[in-house]
């Protein structure tokens, strides 16, 4: 029998269907990857523009502040600094001999461990809470550099009760994208300026776990900062402390 007259062998119908399905799935995955790549490229452009815009806003605000100070000095007037909108609060003492009320306040502030730090919006309620835990914490106004370093070095997100590192902007976009927050720079800007979505952005961040400061504390945790100790309000000096602990 010649080769041309040989019986042809056909593949089973199930094999042909599987091949078709596999080919469709491969094509679909390729299309999804292409769409994802395109979306990421567009998002990167938006993030870059926002970061540039935030930088320009910070520079303009700093220049306006310097100009106002110079004008007040030149005219012989006093320049009154703006009231702080956000404090960075660090817990520096344990729970030994701690009354129930301060312990509860520390829980509400999410300061569950020594060297934990959180951002707190400054208002009447938060000031009253800080007054109750004054012997156990220190706080002040964090500048833009400190906020940025905290998020990039120690920033973790709280997603479904899990502590997730901020390794990708998609973590932020998936949780806060509906609020217009899609990247780390958005979170930094929202926290530093105490923006309209400060509450959501702050709740999204896991409390910062800092280290003991280089060189240690002054050793006077029973005294207030203005008395040469470590606790209580320390204004701009909180930035130097955070850098030692970051």
Secondary structure by P-SEA (a helix, b strand, c coil): ccccccbbbbccaaaaaaaaaaaaaaaaaaaaaaaaaaaaaaaaaaaaaaaaaaaaaaaaaaaaaaaaaaaaaaacbbbbcccccccccccccccccccaaaaaaaaaaccccccbbbbbcccaaaaaaaaaaccccccccccaaaaaaaaaacccccccccccccccaaaaaaaccccccccaaaaaaaaaacccaaaaaaaaccccccccccccccccccccccccccccccccaaaaaaaaac
